């Protein structure tokens, strides 16, 4: 009975997700209230039939975003890798929890090999690492390690009575830095933001000045968090200069390379990571650039002992001292988590299938595509770059005809701020393209093109830009900057 059911499930997944045509919509958009009406979310005392369960599966797929679609370019993950999917299915079927060699012999050894290999790719002095449930948690774990390194007694006695801790990071950093500063008791107000330049990189001089200021006020600088591949602009902070400042003041250097760290596989583009080996900790998310299925995030540390020193509790029901094998193969005590999903296998399986050169080809293809996209933005008068591209991220505005060449008018930014949300709303409601937009600093809303799906082609780029232009032209059929009404589609 269950065998037939599971085979039917796999057929549905094959037909509607894995091998679905790219002619299908990225999403069949419904407002929340309408989705509540057309999808049965209710739960009851009695179960339903397998036939009804299959209907629920189909409806879940029907109303979900197809993140493997070529026109899903909304987040820092996309695509559907067959080897990664196979790896994900296997780990879900085995339902392993990777804390001891006893319960997960293959996966504990696999983690050790993967962590060791990635450490070697970063630099010869790198010691250990761990898989985390996402880059945010990895960043938070690194902050906690920095605090432990400053005062190991905090593990037992807490931080009461110590001076104010402060963190330093880019004003374009990932928001997880603030969240975890709050979570572990440092406080959001003690995250000191460092100015960025015109392309989004930390200004080292500002970092140095703000460290001096906090020291003069009696604060304890715990860590500098630099970024290699910022979320919005894809900026790469000047790591070598930042590392010198950290060395000068003896401050922990953490690098959030969740987005950019995958470049270690590309000989052509690895120079963007210059200085990465000088960090104390690094986050790399294979589920971003390398298109490993979510979630797959790695925190690396230079000090090979600090994970155990900071996290271990020696729970005797798991980590017995008199085991029948070498207990050094048990990994769980260096983790904050106990029960933990196996994230290593899908990454290992993809790496085994493609080789390092396969990942490199994937990256180089994506970088070439981003370069082409940027070139198209420069050539077409209805588009304008926000700043020069450094990475996969291409940030740009669509300019309605009535705003082209009118940057000096009084309400130019206010008018431009409304454009991207209206165009995105139309694309989503048509199910054609899902692309992110956002403001930044004092800049009005702009689009961000970013893809980790190496099946996206130049033809797709043309389609996306033509679609934005077509929708924008239709929305702003009539317009005048001052005094004349702007005709807008209701979206």
C-alpha positions as a Markdown table, in Angstrom:
| # | Residue | x | y | z |
|---|---|---|---|---|
| 1 | Unk | 0.0 | 0.0 | 0.0 |
| 2 | Unk | 2.7 | 2.5 | 1.0 |
| 3 | Unk | 5.0 | 1.4 | -1.8 |
| 4 | Unk | 2.4 | 2.3 | -4.4 |
| 5 | Unk | 1.6 | 5.6 | -2.7 |
| 6 | Unk | 5.3 | 6.6 | -2.6 |
| 7 | Unk | 5.8 | 5.7 | -6.3 |
| 8 | Unk | 2.8 | 7.9 | -7.1 |
| 9 | Unk | 4.4 | 10.7 | -5.1 |
| 10 | Unk | 7.6 | 10.4 | -7.0 |
| 11 | Unk | 5.7 | 10.5 | -10.3 |
| 12 | Unk | 4.0 | 13.6 | -9.3 |
| 13 | Unk | 7.3 | 15.2 | -8.3 |
| 14 | Unk | 8.9 | 14.2 | -11.5 |
| 15 | Unk | 6.1 | 15.5 | -13.7 |
| 16 | Unk | 5.3 | 18.7 | -11.8 |
| 17 | Unk | 8.6 | 19.8 | -10.3 |
| 18 | Unk | 11.7 | 18.0 | -11.4 |
| 19 | Unk | 11.0 | 17.8 | -15.1 |
| 20 | Unk | 8.4 | 20.6 | -15.3 |
| 21 | Unk | 8.6 | 22.7 | -18.4 |
| 22 | Unk | 10.0 | 26.2 | -18.1 |
| 23 | Unk | 6.9 | 27.3 | -20.1 |
| 24 | Unk | 5.0 | 26.9 | -16.8 |
| 25 | Unk | 4.6 | 29.8 | -14.5 |
| 26 | Unk | 7.1 | 30.6 | -11.8 |
| 27 | Unk | 4.2 | 31.0 | -9.4 |
| 28 | Unk | 0.5 | 30.9 | -9.6 |
| 29 | Unk | 0.0 | 33.9 | -7.4 |
| 30 | Unk | -3.0 | 34.1 | -5.0 |
| 31 | Unk | -3.5 | 36.7 | -2.3 |
| 32 | Unk | -3.4 | 35.1 | 1.2 |
| 33 | Unk | -7.1 | 35.4 | 1.8 |
| 34 | Unk | -7.9 | 33.7 | -1.5 |
| 35 | Unk | -5.3 | 31.0 | -0.9 |
| 36 | Unk | -6.9 | 30.3 | 2.4 |
| 37 | Unk | -10.2 | 29.6 | 0.5 |
| 38 | Unk | -8.9 | 27.5 | -2.3 |
| 39 | Unk | -6.5 | 25.3 | -0.3 |
| 40 | Unk | -7.7 | 23.0 | 2.5 |
| 41 | Unk | -5.4 | 23.8 | 5.4 |
| 42 | Unk | -7.7 | 22.3 | 8.0 |
| 43 | Unk | -6.7 | 19.4 | 10.3 |
| 44 | Unk | -9.1 | 16.8 | 11.7 |
| 45 | Unk | -9.5 | 14.0 | 14.2 |
| 46 | Unk | -9.4 | 11.4 | 11.4 |
| 47 | Unk | -7.0 | 11.0 | 8.5 |
| 48 | Unk | -7.9 | 11.3 | 4.8 |
| 49 | Unk | -7.4 | 8.8 | 2.0 |
| 50 | Unk | -4.2 | 8.4 | 0.0 |
| 51 | Unk | -6.0 | 9.7 | -3.0 |
| 52 | Unk | -6.8 | 12.9 | -1.2 |
| 53 | Unk | -3.2 | 13.2 | 0.0 |
| 54 | Unk | -2.0 | 13.0 | -3.6 |
| 55 | Unk | -4.4 | 15.9 | -4.4 |
| 56 | Unk | -3.0 | 17.9 | -1.6 |
| 57 | Unk | 0.5 | 17.2 | -3.0 |
| 58 | Unk | -0.5 | 18.5 | -6.4 |
| 59 | Unk | -2.2 | 21.6 | -4.9 |
| 60 | Unk | 0.9 | 22.3 | -2.8 |
| 61 | Unk | 3.0 | 22.2 | -5.9 |
| 62 | Unk | 0.4 | 24.2 | -7.9 |
| 63 | Unk | 0.5 | 27.2 | -5.5 |
| 64 | Unk | 4.2 | 27.1 | -4.6 |
| 65 | Unk | 7.0 | 29.1 | -6.1 |
| 66 | Unk | 9.0 | 27.0 | -8.6 |
| 67 | Unk | 12.5 | 27.9 | -7.4 |
| 68 | Unk | 14.1 | 25.7 | -10.0 |
| 69 | Unk | 12.6 | 27.8 | -12.8 |
| 70 | Unk | 15.0 | 29.8 | -14.9 |
| 71 | Unk | 13.0 | 32.9 | -14.2 |
| 72 | Unk | 13.2 | 32.6 | -10.4 |
| 73 | Unk | 15.9 | 35.2 | -9.7 |
| 74 | Unk | 14.5 | 36.5 | -6.5 |
| 75 | Unk | 16.9 | 35.2 | -3.9 |
| 76 | Unk | 20.5 | 34.0 | -3.5 |
| 77 | Unk | 19.5 | 30.5 | -4.3 |
| 78 | Unk | 17.9 | 29.0 | -7.4 |
| 79 | Unk | 18.0 | 26.0 | -9.8 |
| 80 | Unk | 17.4 | 22.3 | -9.3 |
| 81 | Unk | 20.5 | 20.1 | -9.4 |
| 82 | Unk | 19.7 | 16.4 | -10.0 |
| 83 | Unk | 22.6 | 15.2 | -8.0 |
| 84 | Unk | 21.8 | 17.5 | -5.1 |
| 85 | Unk | 18.2 | 16.4 | -5.2 |
| 86 | Unk | 19.2 | 12.7 | -5.2 |
| 87 | Unk | 21.4 | 13.4 | -2.2 |
| 88 | Unk | 18.6 | 15.2 | -0.4 |
| 89 | Unk | 16.2 | 12.3 | -1.0 |
| 90 | Unk | 18.7 | 9.8 | 0.3 |
| 91 | Unk | 19.3 | 11.6 | 3.6 |
| 92 | Unk | 15.6 | 12.2 | 4.1 |
| 93 | Unk | 15.0 | 8.5 | 3.6 |
| 94 | Unk | 17.7 | 7.4 | 6.0 |
| 95 | Unk | 16.6 | 10.2 | 8.5 |
| 96 | Unk | 20.1 | 10.2 | 10.1 |
| 97 | Unk | 21.2 | 12.6 | 12.8 |
| 98 | Unk | 24.9 | 13.4 | 12.6 |
| 99 | Unk | 26.2 | 13.5 | 16.2 |
| 100 | Unk | 28.0 | 10.2 | 16.7 |
| 101 | Unk | 29.8 | 7.7 | 14.5 |
| 102 | Unk | 27.6 | 5.0 | 16.0 |
| 103 | Unk | 24.4 | 6.4 | 14.5 |
| 104 | Unk | 25.8 | 8.0 | 11.4 |
| 105 | Unk | 29.1 | 6.3 | 10.4 |
| 106 | Unk | 29.2 | 7.3 | 6.7 |
| 107 | Unk | 28.0 | 10.9 | 7.4 |
| 108 | Unk | 30.4 | 11.6 | 10.3 |
| 109 | Unk | 33.4 | 10.6 | 8.2 |
| 110 | Unk | 32.0 | 12.5 | 5.2 |
| 111 | Unk | 31.7 | 15.7 | 7.2 |
| 112 | Unk | 35.3 | 15.3 | 8.4 |
| 113 | Unk | 36.5 | 14.9 | 4.8 |
| 114 | Unk | 34.4 | 17.8 | 3.4 |
| 115 | Unk | 35.4 | 20.2 | 6.2 |
| 116 | Unk | 39.0 | 19.2 | 5.8 |
| 117 | Unk | 39.0 | 19.8 | 2.1 |
| 118 | Unk | 37.3 | 23.2 | 2.3 |
| 119 | Unk | 39.7 | 24.2 | 5.0 |
| 120 | Unk | 42.7 | 23.3 | 2.7 |
| 121 | Unk | 41.1 | 25.4 | -0.1 |
| 122 | Unk | 41.0 | 28.4 | 2.2 |
| 123 | Unk | 44.5 | 28.1 | 3.5 |
| 124 | Unk | 47.1 | 25.7 | 5.1 |
| 125 | Unk | 46.6 | 26.9 | 8.7 |
| 126 | Unk | 42.9 | 26.3 | 8.8 |
| 127 | Unk | 41.7 | 23.8 | 11.4 |
| 128 | Unk | 38.0 | 22.8 | 11.7 |
| 129 | Unk | 34.4 | 23.6 | 10.9 |
| 130 | Unk | 30.8 | 22.6 | 11.2 |
| 131 | Unk | 27.6 | 22.6 | 9.2 |
| 132 | Unk | 25.0 | 25.1 | 10.4 |
| 133 | Unk | 21.3 | 25.5 | 9.7 |
| 134 | Unk | 21.9 | 28.5 | 7.4 |
| 135 | Unk | 24.3 | 31.4 | 7.1 |
| 136 | Unk | 22.5 | 33.5 | 9.8 |
| 137 | Unk | 23.1 | 30.8 | 12.4 |
| 138 | Unk | 26.7 | 30.4 | 11.2 |
| 139 | Unk | 27.3 | 34.2 | 11.7 |
| 140 | Unk | 25.7 | 34.1 | 15.1 |
| 141 | Unk | 27.9 | 31.1 | 16.1 |
| 142 | Unk | 31.0 | 32.9 | 15.0 |
| 143 | Unk | 30.1 | 35.9 | 17.1 |
| 144 | Unk | 29.7 | 33.6 | 20.1 |
| 145 | Unk | 33.1 | 32.1 | 19.4 |
| 146 | Unk | 34.6 | 35.6 | 19.3 |
| 147 | Unk | 33.2 | 36.3 | 22.7 |
| 148 | Unk | 34.4 | 33.0 | 24.1 |
| 149 | Unk | 37.9 | 33.7 | 22.7 |
| 150 | Unk | 37.9 | 37.0 | 24.6 |
| 151 | Unk | 36.7 | 35.5 | 27.9 |
| 152 | Unk | 36.4 | 31.7 | 28.1 |
| 153 | Unk | 34.9 | 32.0 | 31.6 |
| 154 | Unk | 31.7 | 33.4 | 30.0 |
| 155 | Unk | 30.8 | 29.8 | 29.1 |
| 156 | Unk | 30.1 | 29.1 | 32.8 |
| 157 | Unk | 29.8 | 32.4 | 34.6 |
| 158 | Unk | 28.2 | 34.6 | 32.0 |
| 159 | Unk | 29.2 | 38.1 | 31.0 |
| 160 | Unk | 27.7 | 40.0 | 33.9 |
| 161 | Unk | 30.2 | 42.6 | 35.2 |
| 162 | Unk | 32.2 | 42.8 | 32.0 |
| 163 | Unk | 32.4 | 46.0 | 30.0 |
| 164 | Unk | 30.2 | 46.7 | 27.0 |
| 165 | Unk | 30.9 | 44.4 | 24.0 |
| 166 | Unk | 30.8 | 45.9 | 20.5 |
| 167 | Unk | 30.9 | 44.5 | 17.0 |
| 168 | Unk | 32.0 | 46.3 | 13.8 |
| 169 | Unk | 30.5 | 45.5 | 10.5 |
| 170 | Unk | 29.5 | 47.1 | 7.1 |
| 171 | Unk | 26.5 | 49.3 | 6.8 |
| 172 | Unk | 25.5 | 46.9 | 4.0 |
| 173 | Unk | 26.0 | 43.7 | 6.1 |
| 174 | Unk | 23.5 | 40.9 | 6.4 |
| 175 | Unk | 20.8 | 41.6 | 9.0 |
| 176 | Unk | 21.6 | 38.4 | 10.9 |
| 177 | Unk | 24.5 | 40.3 | 12.6 |
| 178 | Unk | 22.0 | 42.5 | 14.4 |
| 179 | Unk | 19.7 | 39.6 | 15.1 |
| 180 | Unk | 22.4 | 37.5 | 16.8 |
| 181 | Unk | 23.9 | 40.5 | 18.6 |
| 182 | Unk | 20.5 | 40.8 | 20.2 |
| 183 | Unk | 20.1 | 37.0 | 20.7 |
| 184 | Unk | 23.4 | 36.5 | 22.6 |
| 185 | Unk | 23.0 | 39.6 | 24.7 |
| 186 | Unk | 25.4 | 42.0 | 23.0 |
| 187 | Unk | 22.6 | 44.2 | 21.8 |
| 188 | Unk | 21.8 | 45.7 | 18.4 |
| 189 | Unk | 22.9 | 49.2 | 19.6 |
| 190 | Unk | 26.4 | 47.8 | 20.0 |
| 191 | Unk | 26.7 | 46.8 | 16.4 |
| 192 | Unk | 28.8 | 49.6 | 15.0 |
| 193 | Unk | 28.2 | 50.2 | 11.3 |
| 194 | Unk | 31.2 | 51.1 | 9.1 |
| 195 | Unk | 30.7 | 53.3 | 6.1 |
| 196 | Unk | 30.9 | 51.8 | 2.6 |
| 197 | Unk | 32.2 | 53.5 | -0.5 |
| 198 | Unk | 30.4 | 54.0 | -3.8 |
| 199 | Unk | 30.5 | 50.3 | -4.7 |
| 200 | Unk | 29.6 | 49.0 | -1.3 |
| 201 | Unk | 32.9 | 48.1 | 0.2 |
| 202 | Unk | 33.9 | 48.9 | 3.8 |
| 203 | Unk | 36.0 | 52.0 | 4.2 |
| 204 | Unk | 39.0 | 50.8 | 6.3 |
| 205 | Unk | 39.8 | 54.3 | 7.6 |
| 206 | Unk | 36.3 | 54.5 | 9.1 |
| 207 | Unk | 36.7 | 51.1 | 10.7 |
| 208 | Unk | 40.0 | 52.2 | 12.3 |
| 209 | Unk | 38.5 | 55.4 | 13.6 |
| 210 | Unk | 35.4 | 53.8 | 15.1 |
| 211 | Unk | 37.5 | 51.1 | 16.8 |
| 212 | Unk | 39.6 | 53.9 | 18.4 |
| 213 | Unk | 36.4 | 55.7 | 19.5 |
| 214 | Unk | 34.9 | 52.6 | 21.2 |
| 215 | Unk | 38.2 | 51.8 | 22.9 |
| 216 | Unk | 38.4 | 55.3 | 24.3 |
| 217 | Unk | 34.8 | 54.9 | 25.7 |
| 218 | Unk | 35.8 | 51.7 | 27.5 |
| 219 | Unk | 34.1 | 49.2 | 25.2 |
| 220 | Unk | 35.4 | 45.8 | 24.3 |
| 221 | Unk | 35.8 | 45.2 | 20.6 |
| 222 | Unk | 34.8 | 41.6 | 20.1 |
| 223 | Unk | 34.8 | 41.1 | 16.3 |
| 224 | Unk | 35.0 | 42.8 | 13.0 |
| 225 | Unk | 32.5 | 41.1 | 10.5 |
| 226 | Unk | 33.6 | 41.7 | 6.9 |
| 227 | Unk | 31.6 | 40.5 | 3.9 |
| 228 | Unk | 32.7 | 38.8 | 0.7 |
| 229 | Unk | 29.6 | 39.1 | -1.5 |
| 230 | Unk | 27.1 | 41.5 | 0.2 |
| 231 | Unk | 23.5 | 40.5 | -0.2 |
| 232 | Unk | 22.3 | 43.4 | -2.3 |
| 233 | Unk | 25.3 | 44.7 | -4.4 |
| 234 | Unk | 27.6 | 41.7 | -4.2 |
| 235 | Unk | 30.4 | 43.8 | -2.8 |
| 236 | Unk | 33.7 | 42.4 | -1.6 |
| 237 | Unk | 35.2 | 44.1 | 1.4 |
| 238 | Unk | 39.0 | 44.8 | 1.3 |
| 239 | Unk | 40.0 | 41.9 | 3.5 |
| 240 | Unk | 43.8 | 42.4 | 3.6 |
| 241 | Unk | 43.4 | 46.0 | 4.9 |
| 242 | Unk | 40.7 | 44.9 | 7.4 |
| 243 | Unk | 42.9 | 42.1 | 8.6 |
| 244 | Unk | 45.8 | 44.5 | 9.3 |
| 245 | Unk | 43.4 | 46.6 | 11.5 |
| 246 | Unk | 42.2 | 43.5 | 13.3 |
| 247 | Unk | 45.8 | 42.4 | 14.0 |
| 248 | Unk | 46.6 | 45.9 | 15.2 |
| 249 | Unk | 43.9 | 45.8 | 17.9 |
| 250 | Unk | 43.9 | 42.0 | 18.4 |
| 251 | Unk | 40.2 | 41.7 | 17.3 |
| 252 | Unk | 38.6 | 38.5 | 15.9 |
| 253 | Unk | 38.0 | 38.8 | 12.2 |
| 254 | Unk | 34.9 | 37.0 | 10.9 |
| 255 | Unk | 34.1 | 36.9 | 7.2 |
| 256 | Unk | 30.6 | 36.4 | 6.0 |
| 257 | Unk | 31.3 | 34.7 | 2.7 |
| 258 | Unk | 27.9 | 33.0 | 2.6 |
| 259 | Unk | 27.3 | 34.3 | -0.9 |
| 260 | Unk | 30.8 | 34.9 | -2.3 |
| 261 | Unk | 32.8 | 32.1 | -0.6 |
| 262 | Unk | 32.0 | 29.5 | -3.3 |
| 263 | Unk | 34.5 | 31.4 | -5.6 |
| 264 | Unk | 37.2 | 29.3 | -3.9 |
| 265 | Unk | 36.4 | 26.7 | -6.6 |
| 266 | Unk | 37.1 | 29.1 | -9.5 |
| 267 | Unk | 40.7 | 29.7 | -10.5 |
| 268 | Unk | 39.5 | 32.5 | -12.8 |
| 269 | Unk | 37.7 | 34.5 | -10.0 |
| 270 | Unk | 39.2 | 33.3 | -6.7 |
| 271 | Unk | 41.3 | 36.6 | -6.5 |
| 272 | Unk | 38.1 | 38.3 | -5.3 |
| 273 | Unk | 38.7 | 36.3 | -2.0 |
| 274 | Unk | 42.3 | 37.5 | -1.5 |
| 275 | Unk | 43.0 | 37.6 | 2.2 |
| 276 | Unk | 40.3 | 35.2 | 3.2 |
| 277 | Unk | 42.9 | 33.0 | 4.9 |
| 278 | Unk | 43.6 | 35.8 | 7.4 |
| 279 | Unk | 40.2 | 35.5 | 9.1 |
| 280 | Unk | 39.5 | 33.7 | 12.3 |
| 281 | Unk | 36.2 | 32.3 | 11.1 |
| 282 | Unk | 34.4 | 32.2 | 7.7 |
| 283 | Unk | 30.9 | 31.3 | 6.6 |
| 284 | Unk | 30.4 | 29.7 | 3.2 |
| 285 | Unk | 27.0 | 28.6 | 1.9 |
| 286 | Unk | 27.1 | 25.9 | -0.8 |
| 287 | Unk | 23.4 | 26.3 | -1.2 |
| 288 | Unk | 23.9 | 29.7 | -2.6 |
| 289 | Unk | 26.5 | 30.0 | -5.4 |
| 290 | Unk | 27.1 | 26.2 | -5.8 |
| 291 | Unk | 23.3 | 25.5 | -6.1 |
| 292 | Unk | 23.3 | 22.7 | -3.5 |
| 293 | Unk | 19.7 | 22.2 | -2.2 |
| 294 | Unk | 18.8 | 24.1 | 0.9 |
| 295 | Unk | 20.1 | 24.1 | 3.5 |
| 296 | Unk | 23.9 | 23.7 | 3.3 |
| 297 | Unk | 26.0 | 26.2 | 5.3 |
| 298 | Unk | 29.5 | 25.8 | 6.6 |
| 299 | Unk | 31.3 | 27.7 | 9.4 |
| 300 | Unk | 35.1 | 27.3 | 9.3 |
| 301 | Unk | 37.5 | 28.2 | 12.1 |
| 302 | Unk | 41.2 | 28.6 | 12.1 |
| 303 | Unk | 41.6 | 27.4 | 15.7 |
| 304 | Unk | 41.0 | 23.6 | 15.5 |
| 305 | Unk | 40.1 | 23.4 | 19.2 |
| 306 | Unk | 37.7 | 26.3 | 19.8 |
| 307 | Unk | 34.5 | 24.6 | 18.6 |
| 308 | Unk | 34.9 | 21.8 | 21.2 |
| 309 | Unk | 36.1 | 24.2 | 23.9 |
| 310 | Unk | 33.2 | 26.6 | 23.4 |
| 311 | Unk | 30.4 | 24.2 | 22.8 |
| 312 | Unk | 31.1 | 20.8 | 24.5 |
| 313 | Unk | 29.1 | 19.5 | 27.4 |
| 314 | Unk | 30.0 | 15.8 | 27.3 |
| 315 | Unk | 26.5 | 14.5 | 27.5 |
| 316 | Unk | 27.1 | 10.9 | 28.8 |
| 317 | Unk | 24.1 | 9.3 | 27.1 |
| 318 | Unk | 25.7 | 10.2 | 23.7 |
| 319 | Unk | 29.4 | 10.6 | 24.3 |
| 320 | Unk | 30.3 | 7.8 | 26.7 |
| 321 | Unk | 33.9 | 7.5 | 27.7 |
| 322 | Unk | 34.1 | 3.7 | 27.4 |
| 323 | Unk | 32.8 | 3.4 | 23.8 |
| 324 | Unk | 33.7 | 0.3 | 21.7 |
| 325 | Unk | 35.3 | 2.6 | 19.1 |
| 326 | Unk | 37.5 | 5.7 | 18.9 |
| 327 | Unk | 35.2 | 8.4 | 20.2 |
| 328 | Unk | 37.2 | 11.1 | 18.5 |
| 329 | Unk | 35.1 | 10.3 | 15.5 |
| 330 | Unk | 32.0 | 11.6 | 17.3 |
| 331 | Unk | 31.3 | 15.1 | 16.0 |
| 332 | Unk | 28.2 | 16.1 | 18.0 |
| 333 | Unk | 29.9 | 17.8 | 21.0 |
| 334 | Unk | 31.4 | 20.6 | 18.9 |
| 335 | Unk | 27.9 | 21.6 | 17.7 |
| 336 | Unk | 25.3 | 23.7 | 19.5 |
| 337 | Unk | 22.6 | 21.4 | 18.1 |
| 338 | Unk | 22.0 | 17.9 | 19.2 |
| 339 | Unk | 19.6 | 16.3 | 16.7 |
| 340 | Unk | 20.8 | 17.6 | 13.3 |
| 341 | Unk | 19.8 | 17.1 | 9.7 |
| 342 | Unk | 22.5 | 15.6 | 7.5 |
| 343 | Unk | 23.4 | 18.5 | 5.2 |
| 344 | Unk | 26.8 | 17.1 | 4.0 |
| 345 | Unk | 25.7 | 14.3 | 1.7 |
| 346 | Unk | 24.0 | 16.3 | -1.0 |
| 347 | Unk | 27.1 | 18.6 | -1.2 |
| 348 | Unk | 29.5 | 15.6 | -1.2 |
| 349 | Unk | 27.4 | 13.8 | -3.8 |
| 350 | Unk | 27.3 | 16.9 | -6.1 |
| 351 | Unk | 31.1 | 17.4 | -5.7 |
| 352 | Unk | 31.7 | 13.7 | -6.5 |
| 353 | Unk | 29.5 | 14.0 | -9.6 |
| 354 | Unk | 30.9 | 17.2 | -11.0 |
| 355 | Unk | 34.4 | 17.4 | -9.5 |
| 356 | Unk | 35.9 | 20.7 | -8.5 |
| 357 | Unk | 36.2 | 21.6 | -12.2 |
| 358 | Unk | 32.4 | 21.2 | -12.6 |
| 359 | Unk | 31.8 | 23.7 | -9.8 |
| 360 | Unk | 34.3 | 26.0 | -11.4 |
| 361 | Unk | 32.6 | 25.8 | -14.8 |
| 362 | Unk | 29.3 | 26.5 | -13.1 |
| 363 | Unk | 30.7 | 29.6 | -11.5 |
| 364 | Unk | 32.4 | 30.9 | -14.6 |
| 365 | Unk | 29.3 | 30.5 | -16.6 |
| 366 | Unk | 27.3 | 32.5 | -14.1 |
| 367 | Unk | 29.9 | 35.2 | -14.0 |
| 368 | Unk | 29.8 | 35.5 | -17.8 |
| 369 | Unk | 26.0 | 35.7 | -17.7 |
| 370 | Unk | 26.1 | 38.5 | -15.1 |
| 371 | Unk | 28.7 | 40.4 | -17.3 |
| 372 | Unk | 26.3 | 40.1 | -20.2 |
| 373 | Unk | 23.4 | 41.3 | -18.2 |
| 374 | Unk | 25.3 | 44.3 | -17.0 |
| 375 | Unk | 26.3 | 45.1 | -20.7 |
| 376 | Unk | 22.7 | 44.9 | -21.7 |
| 377 | Unk | 21.7 | 47.4 | -19.0 |
| 378 | Unk | 24.4 | 49.8 | -20.1 |
| 379 | Unk | 23.2 | 49.6 | -23.7 |
| 380 | Unk | 19.5 | 50.1 | -23.2 |
| 381 | Unk | 18.3 | 53.7 | -22.5 |
| 382 | Unk | 15.4 | 52.6 | -20.4 |
| 383 | Unk | 17.7 | 51.0 | -17.8 |
| 384 | Unk | 20.4 | 52.5 | -15.5 |
| 385 | Unk | 23.0 | 50.8 | -13.3 |
| 386 | Unk | 23.0 | 51.5 | -9.6 |
| 387 | Unk | 26.7 | 50.9 | -9.3 |
| 388 | Unk | 29.3 | 48.9 | -11.3 |
| 389 | Unk | 28.9 | 45.1 | -11.0 |
| 390 | Unk | 31.5 | 43.3 | -8.8 |
| 391 | Unk | 30.0 | 39.8 | -8.8 |
| 392 | Unk | 26.8 | 38.0 | -9.9 |
| 393 | Unk | 24.6 | 40.9 | -8.6 |
| 394 | Unk | 23.5 | 43.4 | -11.2 |
| 395 | Unk | 21.5 | 46.2 | -9.6 |
| 396 | Unk | 19.6 | 48.5 | -11.9 |
| 397 | Unk | 16.6 | 50.8 | -12.3 |
| 398 | Unk | 14.0 | 50.7 | -15.0 |
| 399 | Unk | 13.4 | 54.3 | -16.1 |
| 400 | Unk | 9.9 | 55.2 | -17.5 |
| 401 | Unk | 10.2 | 57.5 | -20.5 |
| 402 | Unk | 9.0 | 60.5 | -18.5 |
| 403 | Unk | 12.0 | 60.0 | -16.0 |
| 404 | Unk | 14.8 | 59.4 | -18.5 |
| 405 | Unk | 17.3 | 62.2 | -18.4 |
| 406 | Unk | 15.4 | 64.0 | -15.6 |
| 407 | Unk | 17.6 | 63.2 | -12.6 |
| 408 | Unk | 17.7 | 66.8 | -11.6 |
| 409 | Unk | 14.0 | 67.2 | -11.0 |
| 410 | Unk | 12.7 | 67.7 | -7.5 |
| 411 | Unk | 10.8 | 64.5 | -6.9 |
| 412 | Unk | 12.8 | 62.2 | -9.2 |
| 413 | Unk | 13.8 | 59.8 | -6.4 |
| 414 | Unk | 10.3 | 59.7 | -5.0 |
| 415 | Unk | 8.9 | 58.9 | -8.5 |
| 416 | Unk | 11.5 | 56.3 | -9.3 |
| 417 | Unk | 11.0 | 54.6 | -5.9 |
| 418 | Unk | 7.5 | 53.5 | -7.0 |
| 419 | Unk | 8.5 | 51.9 | -10.3 |
| 420 | Unk | 10.2 | 48.6 | -9.3 |
| 421 | Unk | 7.4 | 47.5 | -6.8 |
| 422 | Unk | 4.7 | 48.2 | -9.5 |
| 423 | Unk | 6.6 | 46.3 | -12.2 |
| 424 | Unk | 7.3 | 43.4 | -9.8 |
| 425 | Unk | 3.7 | 43.1 | -8.8 |
| 426 | Unk | 2.7 | 42.7 | -12.5 |
| 427 | Unk | 5.4 | 40.1 | -13.1 |
| 428 | Unk | 4.3 | 38.1 | -10.0 |
| 429 | Unk | 0.6 | 38.3 | -10.8 |
| 430 | Unk | 1.4 | 37.1 | -14.4 |
| 431 | Unk | 3.7 | 34.4 | -13.0 |
| 432 | Unk | 6.3 | 35.3 | -15.6 |
| 433 | Unk | 9.4 | 36.4 | -13.6 |
| 434 | Unk | 10.3 | 36.7 | -9.9 |
| 435 | Unk | 13.0 | 39.2 | -9.3 |
| 436 | Unk | 13.9 | 41.0 | -6.1 |
| 437 | Unk | 14.0 | 44.8 | -5.5 |
| 438 | Unk | 15.0 | 46.9 | -2.6 |
| 439 | Unk | 16.1 | 50.4 | -1.6 |
| 440 | Unk | 19.7 | 50.9 | -0.2 |
| 441 | Unk | 20.9 | 53.8 | 1.9 |
| 442 | Unk | 19.2 | 56.8 | 0.3 |
| 443 | Unk | 18.8 | 55.2 | -3.1 |
| 444 | Unk | 15.2 | 54.6 | -4.4 |
| 445 | Unk | 14.0 | 51.0 | -5.0 |
| 446 | Unk | 16.0 | 49.2 | -7.7 |
| 447 | Unk | 15.9 | 45.7 | -9.2 |
| 448 | Unk | 18.6 | 43.1 | -8.4 |
| 449 | Unk | 19.4 | 40.4 | -11.0 |
| 450 | Unk | 21.2 | 37.4 | -9.5 |
| 451 | Unk | 21.1 | 33.8 | -10.6 |
| 452 | Unk | 22.7 | 30.6 | -9.4 |
| 453 | Unk | 21.1 | 28.6 | -12.2 |
| 454 | Unk | 23.7 | 28.0 | -14.9 |
| 455 | Unk | 21.0 | 26.9 | -17.3 |
| 456 | Unk | 19.9 | 30.6 | -17.7 |
| 457 | Unk | 20.9 | 31.9 | -21.1 |
| 458 | Unk | 21.5 | 35.2 | -22.9 |
| 459 | Unk | 18.1 | 34.6 | -24.6 |
| 460 | Unk | 16.6 | 34.5 | -21.1 |
| 461 | Unk | 18.3 | 37.8 | -20.2 |
| 462 | Unk | 16.8 | 39.4 | -23.3 |
| 463 | Unk | 13.3 | 38.0 | -22.4 |
| 464 | Unk | 13.6 | 39.4 | -18.8 |
| 465 | Unk | 14.7 | 42.9 | -19.8 |
| 466 | Unk | 12.1 | 43.0 | -22.7 |
| 467 | Unk | 9.4 | 42.0 | -20.2 |
| 468 | Unk | 10.3 | 44.7 | -17.7 |
| 469 | Unk | 10.4 | 47.2 | -20.5 |
| 470 | Unk | 7.1 | 46.1 | -21.9 |
| 471 | Unk | 5.3 | 46.2 | -18.5 |
| 472 | Unk | 6.9 | 49.5 | -17.6 |
| 473 | Unk | 5.8 | 51.0 | -20.9 |
| 474 | Unk | 2.3 | 49.8 | -20.4 |
| 475 | Unk | 2.1 | 51.0 | -16.8 |
| 476 | Unk | 3.5 | 54.5 | -17.6 |
| 477 | Unk | 1.7 | 55.1 | -20.9 |
| 478 | Unk | 1.1 | 58.8 | -20.1 |
| 479 | Unk | 3.3 | 60.7 | -17.8 |
| 480 | Unk | 4.8 | 64.0 | -16.9 |
| 481 | Unk | 7.0 | 64.8 | -14.1 |
| 482 | Unk | 5.3 | 68.0 | -12.9 |
| 483 | Unk | 1.7 | 68.9 | -13.4 |
| 484 | Unk | 0.6 | 66.0 | -15.7 |
| 485 | Unk | -1.0 | 62.9 | -14.3 |
| 486 | Unk | 0.9 | 59.6 | -14.6 |
| 487 | Unk | -1.3 | 56.8 | -15.8 |
| 488 | Unk | -0.7 | 53.6 | -13.8 |
| 489 | Unk | -2.1 | 50.1 | -14.1 |
| 490 | Unk | -3.8 | 49.0 | -10.9 |
| 491 | Unk | -1.8 | 46.2 | -9.5 |
